[in-house]
Amino acid sequence: MIDRAHHRLIVAAAACPLLIAAPAAAVTHCKAKSIDGVIAVSARDVVGTPRWGVRYDGETESFDGAGSCLVGDTMRNCALAAIGEPERTTAPPSCTLYLGDDGAEQCSVWIKRCVPSSEAPPCAVLPADNIWNRDISSMPVHASSEDWIDSIGRDGTVHPDFGSGLYRNGLIGIPYVVISATQPEVPISFLYDDESDPGPYPIPPLVAVEGGGSKPSKGKGDAHVILVQENTCELFEVYASKRQNGGASWSAGSGAVFNLSSNVLRPDTWTSADAAGLPILPGLIRYDEIVAGEITHAIRFTAAVTQRGYVWPARHYASSQTDPGLPPMGIRVRLKSGFDISGYSPTTQIIMTAMKKYGLMLADNGSDWYISGAPDSRWDNDELRELRDLTGDDFEVVNVSSLMIDPDSGQAAP
């Protein structure tokens, strides 16, 4: 229980209330806030013992001190901690808590002003021999490298399109969420349904959407939703996501489902949640990789003007321009080996090393030389700005066509 003295210092206001109506004999009105840095949870209509978890259907942790903070069927500021464990001051990676009790239903709550963190995915992100994970440092320079670099911008600077905190009240980067294998599926409709994997999709009602801020599930821009499911190793990615009926259903531009243990590509000519028809998650820079000291995959990047064409492993284009001097979707770009990274911060060196060894993959239309990552409160935005020292002239396009074993597979030759 949090004592009355802590009530004088409220760090954050109450979070979003329950969005899905619950029947009688079910925990309701879930809220969470931070009091002196300790996450405190409140709810009504509690039946029996209240429990919490960070995955749907995983409410196994009983509240420490529940006997004193539970009055009748109402919880008031129960400290988020398992029995005998320290009070929890760090929000869960998804920023969402699930509350359950001895009744039939649950409710979920988003912790206000929380920035989702780069939780390590529960599965390997594609097989080790997938082209996303292939070392391309020794591959030959592409014959069209000069033209394509000129097109994207030789003087243009690299921009890290991810970071900590909020920018214009929106998350900085593309968030992803790890969900349980029991997360309920909800209906979803697509504008481009002929190139989308049909629903339902297991989207939580309070999921973090790209561009979301104080209302995290109301995204802006591309409004991507990315979900990694435990146990199944399935990756769900949605573009232009819009929550409907409090999360009981969704609408979107397009959606794609990938098996992270498989090299199978999208059907030829199909889009995904990205214009190139590729998965997004494999190209995101994640903070857990910085902690591990190594990024072992290509990095997603965008260009403003692209060609009406694509190269393996891409499956789709988003342009009407046939000029061969414009880059097609799917090209692989590498930081030149001679670029000196020794004077940069350790974080920047890890990213630049990956740019030399695994390169960048053109995956979508957008601002030139924008590279993608997941938001995380641990990013140092000043460090990330060091990447702006890089210009297009520091890169070259590599020819990876000799690595293709099967045009419908992302498996790369040794």
C-alpha positions as CSV (number, residue, x, y, z in Angstrom):
1,M,0.0,0.0,0.0
2,I,1.2,3.6,-0.7
3,D,0.8,5.7,2.5
4,R,-1.0,9.0,2.7
5,A,2.2,11.0,2.6
6,H,2.8,9.9,-0.9
7,H,-0.4,11.4,-2.1
8,R,1.1,14.9,-1.8
9,L,3.3,14.3,-4.8
10,I,1.5,13.0,-7.8
11,V,3.9,12.6,-10.7
12,A,1.4,11.7,-13.4
13,A,-2.3,11.9,-13.7
14,A,-4.7,8.9,-14.0
15,A,-4.4,6.9,-17.2
16,C,-7.1,5.9,-19.7
17,P,-10.1,4.1,-18.1
18,L,-11.5,0.8,-19.2
19,L,-12.5,0.9,-22.8
20,I,-14.5,-2.3,-23.2
21,A,-17.6,-2.6,-21.2
22,A,-17.6,-5.4,-18.7
23,P,-20.5,-7.5,-17.4
24,A,-21.5,-7.6,-13.8
25,A,-19.1,-9.3,-11.4
26,A,-16.1,-8.1,-13.3
27,V,-13.3,-5.7,-12.4
28,T,-14.0,-2.3,-13.9
29,H,-12.8,1.3,-14.0
30,C,-9.1,0.4,-14.0
31,K,-6.7,3.4,-13.6
32,A,-3.0,3.8,-13.0
33,K,-0.8,6.7,-11.9
34,S,2.6,7.4,-10.5
35,I,2.9,8.6,-6.9
36,D,6.4,9.5,-5.9
37,G,7.5,7.4,-8.8
38,V,5.7,4.3,-7.7
39,I,3.0,3.0,-10.0
40,A,-0.3,2.8,-8.2
41,V,-3.4,1.0,-9.5
42,S,-7.1,1.6,-8.7
43,A,-10.2,-0.3,-9.8
44,R,-13.8,-1.0,-8.9
45,D,-16.1,-4.0,-8.7
46,V,-13.2,-6.3,-7.7
47,V,-14.3,-9.9,-7.0
48,G,-12.0,-11.7,-4.6
49,T,-8.3,-11.2,-5.0
50,P,-7.0,-8.6,-7.5
51,R,-4.1,-9.6,-9.7
52,W,-2.0,-7.9,-12.4
53,G,0.1,-8.8,-15.4
54,V,1.7,-7.3,-18.4
55,R,0.2,-9.8,-20.9
56,Y,-3.4,-10.6,-21.5
57,D,-4.4,-13.7,-19.6
58,G,-1.3,-13.4,-17.5
59,E,-2.7,-11.8,-14.3
60,T,-0.8,-14.0,-11.8
61,E,0.8,-11.4,-9.6
62,S,-1.1,-10.6,-6.5
63,F,-0.8,-7.0,-5.1
64,D,1.4,-6.6,-2.1
65,G,-0.6,-5.1,0.7
66,A,-3.9,-5.7,-1.1
67,G,-5.6,-6.4,2.2
68,S,-5.1,-2.8,3.3
69,C,-5.6,-1.0,-0.1
70,L,-8.7,-3.0,-1.0
71,V,-11.9,-1.6,0.6
72,G,-14.9,-3.7,-0.1
73,D,-14.8,-4.2,-3.8
74,T,-12.7,-1.1,-4.5
75,M,-9.0,-0.8,-5.0
76,R,-7.4,2.5,-4.2
77,N,-3.8,3.2,-5.1
78,C,-2.5,-0.4,-4.7
79,A,1.3,-0.4,-5.3
80,L,2.3,-2.3,-8.3
81,A,4.5,-5.0,-6.8
82,A,4.3,-8.7,-6.4
83,I,4.1,-10.0,-2.8
84,G,7.5,-9.6,-1.2
85,E,9.0,-7.7,-4.2
86,P,10.1,-4.1,-4.3
87,E,7.5,-1.5,-5.4
88,R,7.6,-1.2,-9.1
89,T,8.7,2.2,-10.4
90,T,9.4,1.1,-14.0
91,A,6.4,0.8,-16.4
92,P,6.1,-2.4,-18.3
93,P,7.5,-2.4,-21.8
94,S,4.1,-2.1,-23.5
95,C,3.0,0.6,-21.0
96,T,-0.2,-1.4,-20.5
97,L,-1.3,-3.4,-17.5
98,Y,-4.0,-6.0,-17.3
99,L,-6.1,-6.4,-14.2
100,G,-7.9,-9.5,-13.3
101,D,-9.7,-10.9,-10.2
102,D,-11.7,-14.0,-9.3
103,G,-14.5,-12.9,-11.7
104,A,-14.9,-13.7,-15.4
105,E,-13.5,-10.5,-17.0
106,Q,-10.4,-8.3,-17.0
107,C,-9.7,-4.7,-17.8
108,S,-6.7,-3.0,-19.2
109,V,-5.1,0.4,-18.5
110,W,-2.4,2.5,-20.1
111,I,0.1,4.2,-17.8
112,K,-0.1,7.9,-18.8
113,R,3.1,9.6,-20.2
114,C,4.7,6.2,-20.6
115,V,7.0,5.6,-23.6
116,P,7.0,2.0,-24.8
117,S,10.5,0.5,-24.4
118,S,12.4,-1.8,-26.8
119,E,11.6,-5.1,-25.2
120,A,13.6,-7.9,-26.7
121,P,11.3,-9.9,-29.0
122,P,10.4,-13.3,-27.6
123,C,11.5,-15.0,-30.9
124,A,14.5,-14.7,-33.2
125,V,13.6,-12.0,-35.8
126,L,13.7,-14.1,-39.0
127,P,16.1,-17.0,-39.6
128,A,19.8,-16.4,-39.3
129,D,20.2,-16.9,-43.0
130,N,17.5,-14.4,-44.0
131,I,18.7,-11.5,-46.2
132,W,17.8,-9.0,-43.5
133,N,20.4,-10.7,-41.2
134,R,23.1,-11.2,-43.9
135,D,26.5,-9.6,-43.6
136,I,26.9,-7.6,-46.9
137,S,30.2,-5.9,-46.1
138,S,32.1,-7.8,-48.8
139,M,29.4,-7.6,-51.5
140,P,30.2,-5.7,-54.7
141,V,29.0,-2.2,-55.4
142,H,26.0,-2.0,-57.6
143,A,26.4,-0.6,-61.2
144,S,23.7,2.0,-60.5
145,S,25.1,3.0,-57.1
146,E,26.1,6.5,-58.2
147,D,22.8,7.3,-59.9
148,W,20.7,6.0,-57.0
149,I,22.8,7.8,-54.3
150,D,22.5,11.0,-56.4
151,S,18.7,10.6,-56.5
152,I,18.3,10.1,-52.8
153,G,20.7,13.0,-52.1
154,R,24.4,13.0,-51.9
155,D,24.4,16.0,-49.6
156,G,21.3,14.9,-47.6
157,T,22.0,14.0,-44.0
158,V,20.9,10.8,-42.2
159,H,18.1,11.4,-39.7
160,P,17.3,9.1,-36.8
161,D,13.5,8.9,-36.9
162,F,13.3,7.5,-33.4
163,G,14.3,8.5,-29.9
164,S,13.1,9.2,-26.3
165,G,10.2,11.2,-25.1
166,L,7.5,12.8,-27.3
167,Y,7.8,15.1,-30.3
168,R,4.7,17.3,-31.0
169,N,2.9,15.0,-28.5
170,G,3.7,11.9,-30.5
171,L,6.0,8.9,-29.9
172,I,9.4,9.3,-31.7
173,G,9.8,6.1,-33.7
174,I,7.7,3.0,-34.6
175,P,6.6,1.1,-31.4
176,Y,6.1,-2.6,-31.3
177,V,4.3,-4.6,-28.6
178,V,4.8,-8.2,-27.4
179,I,1.5,-9.9,-26.9
180,S,0.5,-13.2,-25.3
181,A,-0.7,-16.2,-27.4
182,T,-4.1,-15.7,-25.8
183,Q,-4.6,-12.1,-26.7
184,P,-8.2,-11.9,-28.1
185,E,-8.6,-11.4,-31.8
186,V,-10.8,-8.5,-33.0
187,P,-12.3,-7.8,-36.4
188,I,-10.3,-5.5,-38.8
189,S,-11.1,-4.2,-42.2
190,F,-8.6,-3.0,-44.8
191,L,-8.7,-0.4,-47.6
192,Y,-6.3,-2.6,-49.6
193,D,-8.0,-5.9,-48.7
194,D,-6.9,-7.6,-51.9
195,E,-3.2,-7.4,-50.8
196,S,-3.8,-7.8,-47.0
197,D,-3.9,-10.9,-44.8
198,P,-7.5,-11.0,-43.5
199,G,-8.4,-10.6,-39.9
200,P,-9.2,-11.0,-37.2
201,Y,-6.0,-9.7,-35.6
202,P,-5.0,-9.9,-31.9
203,I,-4.8,-6.2,-31.3
204,P,-5.1,-4.9,-27.7
205,P,-7.5,-2.1,-27.1
206,L,-4.8,0.1,-25.6
207,V,-2.0,-0.8,-28.0
208,A,0.7,1.8,-28.8
209,V,0.2,3.2,-32.3
210,E,3.0,5.0,-34.3
211,G,2.4,8.8,-33.7
212,G,0.3,8.3,-30.7
213,G,0.9,10.5,-27.6
214,S,-1.4,11.4,-24.8
215,K,-3.9,9.2,-26.6
216,P,-1.5,6.4,-27.4
217,S,-3.9,4.4,-29.6
218,K,-4.7,7.4,-31.8
219,G,-1.8,7.4,-34.1
220,K,-0.6,9.9,-36.6
221,G,1.3,9.7,-39.9
222,D,1.6,6.1,-41.0
223,A,0.0,5.0,-37.7
224,H,1.7,1.5,-37.8
225,V,0.7,-1.1,-35.2
226,I,3.3,-3.9,-34.8
227,L,2.6,-7.0,-32.6
228,V,4.9,-9.9,-31.8
229,Q,3.1,-12.9,-30.4
230,E,4.7,-15.1,-27.8
231,N,4.8,-18.9,-28.5
232,T,3.5,-18.6,-32.1
233,C,6.3,-16.3,-33.2
234,E,3.8,-14.5,-35.5
235,L,4.4,-10.9,-36.5
236,F,1.3,-8.8,-37.2
237,E,1.9,-5.4,-38.9
238,V,-0.8,-2.9,-39.8
239,Y,-0.6,0.4,-41.7
240,A,-2.9,3.4,-41.2
241,S,-4.5,1.9,-38.1
242,K,-7.7,3.3,-36.6
243,R,-9.3,2.1,-33.4
244,Q,-13.1,1.7,-33.5
245,N,-15.6,1.1,-30.7
246,G,-12.9,1.4,-28.0
247,G,-10.7,-1.2,-29.6
248,A,-13.5,-3.8,-30.2
249,S,-12.6,-3.5,-33.9
250,W,-10.1,-1.7,-36.1
251,S,-9.8,-0.4,-39.7
252,A,-6.6,0.1,-41.6
253,G,-5.0,0.7,-44.9
254,S,-3.3,-2.7,-45.1
255,G,-2.1,-5.6,-42.9
256,A,0.4,-8.4,-43.1
257,V,1.2,-11.5,-41.0
258,F,4.6,-13.0,-41.0
259,N,6.1,-16.1,-39.4
260,L,9.3,-15.0,-37.8
261,S,10.8,-18.5,-38.1
262,S,10.2,-18.5,-41.9
263,N,12.0,-17.1,-44.9
264,V,8.7,-17.0,-47.0
265,L,8.1,-13.6,-48.6
266,R,4.8,-11.9,-49.3
267,P,3.1,-12.9,-52.6
268,D,4.8,-11.1,-55.5
269,T,3.3,-7.6,-56.1
270,W,1.7,-7.5,-52.6
271,T,2.2,-4.7,-50.3
272,S,2.5,-5.1,-46.5
273,A,2.4,-2.4,-43.8
274,D,5.3,-1.0,-45.8
275,A,5.3,0.1,-49.4
276,A,8.1,-2.4,-50.3
277,G,6.0,-5.4,-49.1
278,L,8.6,-6.2,-46.4
279,P,8.2,-6.6,-42.7
280,I,9.0,-3.5,-40.6
281,L,10.2,-5.1,-37.3
282,P,13.4,-6.7,-38.8
283,G,14.6,-3.2,-39.8
284,L,14.0,-1.3,-36.6
285,I,16.9,-0.3,-34.4
286,R,16.0,-1.4,-30.9
287,Y,17.5,-0.3,-27.6
288,D,17.8,-3.8,-26.4
289,E,20.4,-4.3,-29.2
290,I,22.4,-1.3,-27.9
291,V,22.4,-3.0,-24.5
292,A,23.6,-6.2,-26.1
293,G,26.3,-4.2,-27.9
294,E,25.5,-5.3,-31.5
295,I,22.9,-4.8,-34.2
296,T,22.9,-7.8,-36.5
297,H,20.5,-6.8,-39.3
298,A,19.9,-4.3,-42.0
299,I,18.2,-1.0,-41.0
300,R,15.0,0.2,-42.5
301,F,15.2,3.6,-44.4
302,T,13.1,5.8,-46.6
303,A,13.5,7.9,-49.7
304,A,11.2,10.6,-51.0
305,V,11.2,9.6,-54.7
306,T,11.4,5.9,-55.8
307,Q,11.2,4.0,-59.0
308,R,8.2,2.0,-60.3
309,G,10.0,-1.2,-59.5
310,Y,11.5,-3.4,-56.8
311,V,14.4,-5.7,-56.3
312,W,14.6,-8.8,-54.2
313,P,13.6,-9.2,-51.4
314,A,11.0,-6.4,-51.9
315,R,7.6,-7.4,-53.4
316,H,5.9,-4.1,-54.2
317,Y,6.5,-0.6,-55.5
318,A,4.7,2.7,-54.8
319,S,5.6,5.0,-57.7
320,S,4.6,5.7,-61.3
321,Q,8.0,6.9,-62.3
322,T,10.0,4.7,-64.6
323,D,13.3,6.6,-64.6
324,P,16.1,4.0,-64.0
325,G,18.0,6.7,-62.2
326,L,15.5,6.5,-59.3
327,P,16.1,3.8,-56.7
328,P,13.7,0.8,-56.7
329,M,12.3,-0.6,-53.5
330,G,14.4,-3.1,-51.7
331,I,17.9,-1.8,-52.5
332,R,20.7,-2.4,-50.0
333,V,22.9,0.6,-49.1
334,R,26.1,0.3,-47.1
335,L,28.2,2.9,-45.1
336,K,31.5,3.0,-46.8
337,S,34.2,1.1,-45.0
338,G,36.6,4.0,-44.8
339,F,34.3,6.2,-42.7
340,D,36.0,6.8,-39.4
341,I,33.6,6.0,-36.5
342,S,36.2,6.2,-33.7
343,G,35.2,9.6,-32.4
344,Y,31.6,8.8,-31.8
345,S,29.7,7.7,-28.7
346,P,29.4,3.9,-28.0
347,T,25.7,3.9,-29.1
348,T,26.5,5.7,-32.4
349,Q,29.4,3.4,-33.1
350,I,27.1,0.3,-32.7
351,I,24.7,1.8,-35.2
352,M,27.4,2.8,-37.6
353,T,29.1,-0.6,-37.4
354,A,25.8,-2.2,-38.4
355,M,25.5,0.2,-41.3
356,K,28.9,-1.0,-42.6
357,K,28.3,-4.7,-42.0
358,Y,24.5,-5.1,-42.6
359,G,23.6,-1.8,-44.3
360,L,20.3,-0.2,-44.9
361,M,17.3,-1.5,-46.8
362,L,14.9,0.9,-48.7
363,A,11.5,-0.1,-47.5
364,D,9.1,2.9,-48.0
365,N,8.5,6.3,-49.4
366,G,9.3,9.1,-46.9
367,S,11.9,11.7,-46.1
368,D,15.3,11.0,-47.7
369,W,17.8,9.1,-45.5
370,Y,15.4,8.7,-42.5
371,I,16.3,5.6,-40.6
372,S,13.9,3.7,-38.4
373,G,13.9,2.6,-34.8
374,A,11.6,1.9,-31.9
375,P,10.9,4.6,-29.3
376,D,12.4,4.1,-25.9
377,S,12.9,6.3,-22.8
378,R,16.5,5.2,-22.6
379,W,17.6,6.7,-25.9
380,D,19.9,9.8,-25.5
381,N,18.6,12.1,-28.3
382,D,21.8,14.1,-28.2
383,E,23.8,10.9,-29.0
384,L,21.4,10.0,-31.8
385,R,22.0,13.4,-33.4
386,E,25.6,12.3,-34.0
387,L,24.2,10.2,-36.9
388,R,23.4,13.5,-38.7
389,D,27.1,13.7,-39.5
390,L,26.5,11.1,-42.1
391,T,25.5,12.2,-45.6
392,G,24.4,10.3,-48.7
393,D,27.9,10.6,-50.1
394,D,29.1,8.4,-47.2
395,F,27.1,5.4,-48.6
396,E,27.1,3.1,-51.6
397,V,24.5,0.7,-53.0
398,V,25.6,-2.9,-53.0
399,N,24.5,-5.7,-55.3
400,V,23.0,-8.6,-53.3
401,S,21.4,-10.4,-56.3
402,S,23.9,-13.2,-56.1
403,L,22.6,-14.1,-52.6
404,M,19.1,-14.9,-53.9
405,I,18.4,-18.7,-53.8
406,D,14.6,-18.5,-54.6
407,P,12.8,-15.3,-55.6
408,D,9.9,-16.2,-53.3
409,S,12.2,-16.7,-50.3
410,G,14.3,-14.3,-48.1
411,Q,16.9,-17.0,-47.6
412,A,20.3,-15.7,-48.6
413,A,23.2,-17.8,-49.9
414,P,26.1,-18.3,-47.5
